[in-house]
Amino acid sequence: MLEAEPLKVLKVPASSSIGIICHRHADVDAYSAALGLAELLQKLNGKLRIRIFAPDGLGLLAKKVQAAVFEEVFEKFEPSGESRFYVVDTGHASLLKDALDHLKASKAEVVFIDHHPPSDSTKEIALARIIDETASSTSEIVHMLFKEASVIPTQKTSLALLAGILYDSQNLKLAKVHTLESVVELCRLGADLQQAREMLWMQREQSEVIARLKGSQRLKIHRVGEWMLAATIIGSFQASVARGLVELGADIAFAVGEHEEETRCCLRATQHFYKKTGLHLGTSIATKVAEANNGAGGGHPTAASLTVNIPQEKLFNILVSEISKELNAKAEQMN
């Protein structure tokens, strides 16, 4: 869904100050999309002053991409008279942390560019939104904007956008034809496919390995109709733990944990599960449960997350109940 004409929202008065904001703890797609958008805007208007903000900094893999392309980001949001902010890869406004209060109070224009299902929380503060849920990643959307504007990205930016696409498409497992077309075009512009893949590989830290093993030890298994639900409570690396449970054989999995007075949860499912059930983890589970408990959540059909301020055990039980309700089957605990 494109709610705004792309070329119109790229037009900015000369000599303006522009801010590009990633979601908190920015991943590879968010950072790469921000970098690409910055170059595109600069090429359209060489007089712009542009800064990229990444609240809470970059994730580990995003830092590897940054090391390869050498693009600075500001980890603390300190605005300095920007007339417009572009927010990339951010499905819910709460992911902007301290920047959100400024955007609500400021007269600056706000444009969201994203591939997540649109949220009312972003609509409230947006001048315009460019949203394409069929895109594999926000990096793919930014590449589309380059093409719309008839601008060619540099080799450095092509590499970053390729990494963003690979990251969010699970190394092209979720790729559609237009995703593959973008990959080919970026490679022809000088992006090295092998280099992009290498940037996205990292030896797991011992703490992550321990979290995965502990998550498996504390595992609760439920049979919900014909599907196997694996769920656990773990204090860190919830995304990695949930992904690991699916790799072990679960059809759908989630990991819940408390962090800095919040309760977080990451959900994962197989493509087969989504294809057969149509259950969208982002809209049907994460967003729904989060909003019912004054939190924030969202994501994709097979990968989603939410944050709420309720005890982790309560959230665990709510999720089991909600998944059972959506699948129209009773959850039978197997262990």
GIKAPE-V179085 format. One record per pair of residues at least 6 apart in sequence whose ideal C-beta (glycine too) atoms are under 7 Angstrom apart, sorted by the first residue. I is the first residue (numbers start at 0). J is the second residue. D is the distance in Angstrom with one decimal. If there is no record, write none. Layout:
i j d
I J D
I J D
//
This chain:
i j d
0 117 6.9
0 130 5.1
0 131 6.8
0 132 6.5
1 129 5.9
1 130 6.9
1 131 6.3
2 127 6.6
2 128 4.5
2 129 6.9
2 130 6.1
3 127 3.5
3 128 6.1
3 129 5.5
5 129 5.8
5 144 5.4
5 147 4.9
6 147 5.8
6 148 6.2
8 110 5.0
8 127 4.8
8 129 6.5
9 40 6.6
9 43 6.0
9 144 6.7
9 148 6.3
11 17 6.2
11 40 6.7
11 44 6.0
11 47 6.3
11 83 5.9
13 44 6.0
13 46 4.7
14 46 4.7
15 47 5.8
15 82 4.8
15 83 6.7
16 48 4.6
16 79 6.8
16 80 5.4
16 81 4.5
16 82 6.1
17 40 6.3
17 47 5.4
17 48 6.8
17 49 4.7
17 81 6.0
17 83 5.5
18 50 5.6
18 52 6.0
18 78 6.5
18 81 4.3
18 84 4.5
19 33 4.6
19 36 5.7
19 37 5.7
19 49 6.6
19 51 4.8
19 52 7.0
19 85 4.8
19 87 6.4
20 52 4.8
20 84 5.7
20 86 4.8
20 95 6.2
20 98 5.5
21 29 4.0
21 30 6.2
21 33 5.3
21 52 6.9
21 53 4.6
21 87 6.0
21 88 6.5
22 29 5.6
22 88 6.0
22 89 4.3
22 94 4.0
22 95 6.8
23 54 4.5
23 55 4.3
23 94 5.5
23 96 5.0
24 55 4.4
24 56 6.6
24 58 5.7
25 53 4.4
25 57 5.1
25 58 6.5
25 61 5.5
26 58 5.0
26 61 5.7
26 166 6.8
27 60 5.1
27 61 5.0
27 64 5.6
27 162 5.6
27 163 5.5
27 166 3.9
27 199 6.7
28 88 5.4
28 136 4.6
28 137 5.5
28 138 5.4
28 163 4.3
28 166 5.4
28 167 4.4
29 87 5.9
29 88 3.9
29 137 6.8
30 53 6.8
30 57 5.8
30 61 4.3
30 64 6.1
30 65 6.5
31 64 6.2
31 138 4.7
31 159 4.2
31 160 5.6
31 162 5.6
31 163 3.2
32 87 4.4
32 88 5.5
32 137 3.9
32 138 4.8
32 141 4.8
32 163 5.8
33 51 4.8
33 87 5.2
34 51 7.0
34 68 6.4
34 70 4.7
34 156 6.3
34 159 5.0
35 138 6.5
35 141 4.1
35 152 6.4
35 156 5.2
35 159 6.3
35 160 5.0
36 85 5.9
36 87 6.4
36 112 6.9
36 141 5.3
37 49 4.9
37 51 6.0
38 152 6.3
38 153 6.6
38 156 4.8
39 141 7.0
39 144 6.0
39 145 5.7
39 148 6.5
39 150 5.9
40 47 5.8
40 49 6.1
41 47 5.9
41 49 6.2
42 150 5.1
43 148 6.3
43 150 6.8
50 73 5.8
51 72 4.7
51 73 6.8
52 72 6.9
52 73 5.1
52 76 5.1
52 98 6.6
53 72 4.4
53 74 5.8
54 76 5.7
54 95 6.6
54 96 4.3
54 97 6.6
54 98 6.1
55 96 6.8
56 74 4.4
57 65 6.2
57 72 6.6
59 201 6.1
60 166 7.0
60 199 5.9
60 201 6.1
63 198 4.9
63 201 6.9
64 159 5.9
64 162 5.2
64 198 5.4
67 158 6.8
67 198 5.9
68 155 4.9
68 158 6.5
68 159 5.0
76 97 5.3
76 98 4.4
76 101 7.0
78 101 5.7
81 107 5.5
82 107 5.7
82 108 6.7
83 107 5.9
83 108 4.3
83 110 6.8
84 102 6.4
84 107 5.7
84 109 5.2
85 110 5.0
85 112 6.2
86 95 6.8
86 109 6.4
86 111 4.9
87 112 5.1
87 113 7.0
87 137 5.3
88 113 5.9
88 137 4.0
89 95 6.3
89 111 6.8
89 113 6.2
90 113 6.1
90 115 3.2
90 116 6.7
90 118 5.7
90 297 4.2
90 298 7.0
91 118 5.0
91 120 5.3
91 295 4.6
91 296 7.0
91 297 5.2
92 99 5.5
92 120 3.9
92 121 5.2
92 124 6.5
93 99 6.7
93 120 6.7
93 295 3.8
94 295 7.0
95 102 7.0
102 109 5.4
102 124 5.3
103 124 5.9
108 126 4.3
109 124 5.2
109 125 5.3
109 126 5.6
110 125 6.7
110 126 5.8
110 127 5.1
111 121 5.0
111 125 5.1
111 128 4.4
112 129 4.7
112 137 6.1
112 140 6.0
113 130 5.4
113 137 5.9
114 131 5.7
114 132 6.0
114 134 4.3
114 136 6.1
114 137 5.4
114 140 6.0
115 281 6.9
115 297 5.8
115 298 6.8
116 132 6.0
116 281 5.9
116 282 5.2
116 297 6.5
117 128 6.5
117 130 5.2
118 297 6.2
121 128 6.6
129 140 6.6
131 140 5.4
133 175 6.7
134 140 5.0
135 164 5.8
135 167 5.7
135 168 4.0
135 173 5.8
135 174 5.8
135 175 6.9
135 178 4.4
136 163 5.3
136 164 5.1
136 167 3.6
136 168 6.3
138 160 4.6
138 163 2.8
138 164 5.1
139 164 5.3
139 178 6.0
139 181 5.3
141 160 6.3
142 160 5.2
142 181 4.9
142 185 6.6
145 152 5.3
151 188 6.7
152 160 6.7
152 188 6.3
154 188 6.5
154 189 3.4
154 190 6.8
157 185 4.5
157 188 4.2
157 189 5.6
157 190 4.0
158 190 4.4
158 191 6.6
158 194 6.6
158 195 6.1
160 185 5.8
161 182 6.4
161 185 4.6
161 190 4.2
161 192 7.0
161 195 4.6
162 195 4.5
162 198 5.4
162 199 6.3
164 178 6.4
164 181 6.2
164 182 6.2
165 171 6.7
165 195 5.6
165 196 6.6
165 199 5.9
166 199 5.7
168 174 4.8
168 178 5.9
186 192 5.6
207 236 5.0
207 239 5.6
210 233 5.5
210 235 5.3
210 236 4.0
210 239 6.8
210 240 5.8
211 239 6.1
211 240 5.5
211 243 4.7
213 233 6.0
214 231 4.4
214 233 4.3
214 240 3.8
214 243 7.0
214 254 5.8
217 231 4.9
217 232 6.0
217 233 6.8
218 229 5.8
218 231 5.0
219 230 5.3
219 231 6.8
219 332 6.4
219 334 6.6
220 227 6.7
220 229 5.7
220 333 4.2
220 334 5.1
221 228 4.3
221 319 6.3
221 330 4.3
221 331 6.3
221 332 5.4
221 333 6.5
222 331 4.7
222 333 5.7
223 322 6.4
223 323 5.4
223 326 5.2
223 328 5.0
223 330 4.9
224 326 5.5
224 328 3.3
226 250 4.4
226 251 6.3
226 272 6.4
226 326 6.6
227 249 5.2
227 250 5.1
228 249 6.7
228 251 5.2
228 322 6.3
228 330 6.7
229 244 4.2
229 249 3.6
229 252 4.3
230 252 6.5
230 253 5.1
230 315 6.5
230 319 6.6
231 240 6.4
231 254 5.3
232 255 5.1
232 256 6.2
232 311 5.6
232 315 6.2
233 240 5.2
233 254 5.3
233 256 5.1
234 256 4.8
234 257 6.8
235 256 6.5
237 254 4.1
237 255 7.0
237 256 5.3
237 263 5.8
237 264 6.5
237 265 4.2
238 265 4.2
240 254 4.1
241 252 4.9
241 253 5.6
241 254 4.4
241 265 4.5
241 266 6.2
241 267 4.4
242 267 5.2
244 252 3.6
245 252 5.1
245 267 4.8
245 268 6.8
245 269 6.0
250 268 6.5
250 269 5.7
250 272 4.4
251 268 4.3
251 272 5.6
251 322 6.7
252 267 5.3
253 264 5.6
253 265 6.6
253 266 4.4
253 318 5.8
254 264 6.8
254 265 5.5
255 262 6.6
255 264 4.6
255 311 4.9
255 314 5.5
255 315 5.0
256 263 5.9
256 311 6.3
257 311 5.2
261 306 5.2
261 308 6.3
262 307 5.4
262 308 6.9
262 309 6.0
262 310 6.8
262 311 4.9
262 314 5.2
263 304 6.9
263 306 5.1
264 304 6.5
264 305 5.3
264 314 6.1
264 318 6.7
265 304 4.8
266 280 4.7
266 284 6.2
266 285 6.3
266 303 4.8
266 304 7.0
267 301 6.5
267 302 5.7
268 280 5.8
268 301 4.6
269 301 6.8
270 301 6.1
273 300 4.7
273 301 5.2
276 326 6.4
278 325 5.4
278 326 6.7
279 300 4.7
280 298 6.0
280 300 6.2
280 301 6.3
280 302 6.7
280 303 3.9
281 297 5.0
281 298 3.7
281 299 5.3
281 300 6.6
281 303 4.3
283 325 5.7
284 303 6.4
284 321 6.0
284 322 6.5
284 325 7.0
285 296 3.7
285 297 5.5
285 298 5.4
285 303 3.8
285 304 6.1
285 305 4.4
286 296 5.2
286 297 4.8
287 321 7.0
288 296 6.5
288 305 6.0
288 317 6.0
288 318 6.4
288 321 5.7
289 295 5.4
289 296 3.1
289 305 4.1
289 306 7.0
289 307 5.9
292 307 4.4
292 309 5.5
293 308 6.9
294 305 5.9
294 306 5.3
294 307 3.3
294 308 6.7
295 305 6.8
295 306 5.5
296 303 6.8
296 304 6.3
296 305 2.8
296 306 6.7
297 303 6.4
298 304 5.7
307 314 6.1
319 330 5.2
323 329 6.2
323 330 4.3
//
